[in-house]
Each structure stands twice: as structure tokens, then as C-alpha cells.
């Protein structure tokens, strides 16, 4: 049975096993509000619940990104203030955008 966000159990388990740090800023998760784990759709489409679109990020990055397009957000002042660069984002994010070998942050 899917969780309240519609993420299938097998995908949820795989993401929990894969993502030990925020997929955007690379911060280690903690009990501090901004550093808590948060479910994330990399591409903002709740219908896409595959392993390549579901990830864990910190609450701070999730709140900062909101419903913005990834590239727009990466190049925003908010993302820059959070220290997000092409080096901090996880491979799953790069893969989702077909950017594994290409920097996206200007």
C-alpha cells in the first residue's frame, strides 16, 4: 500500500536505502527542522512515482524549491544561499535531468 504521498512501498524502501543526505545540498539529515528528511518529486509531477523521480531532500531545500522548475531553482538566489551547486546535487537529480556530465548551475 502506498504511503500518504502515493509513493509505492518498494520505491519508498529503495529511496530510504539510497538517500542518506539531501539530494540537493548534500546535508546530512538531522532532527533540526530545516535538516529533517522530506519526500521530494525531482520533477514536480505527482504522477511520476518512479525511483528516478522520488528522492529525499532536507525540509529547507524542499521549502526553497517548492513547485519551481529545477533549473530555475538551481540558478535562483535561494538555491545559491543554500550552497547548492552542480557538485552538491546527487546523481539521481543529475540523471533525472539528463545532466550527469553537464553542470547546470551557472
Buried (B, 14 or more C-beta within 10 A) or exposed (E): EEEEEEBBEEBBEEBEEBBEBBBBBBBEBEEEEBBBBBBBBBEBEEEEBEBEBBBBBBBBBBEBBEEBEBEEBBBBEBBEEBEBBBEBBBEBBBEBBEBEEEEBBE
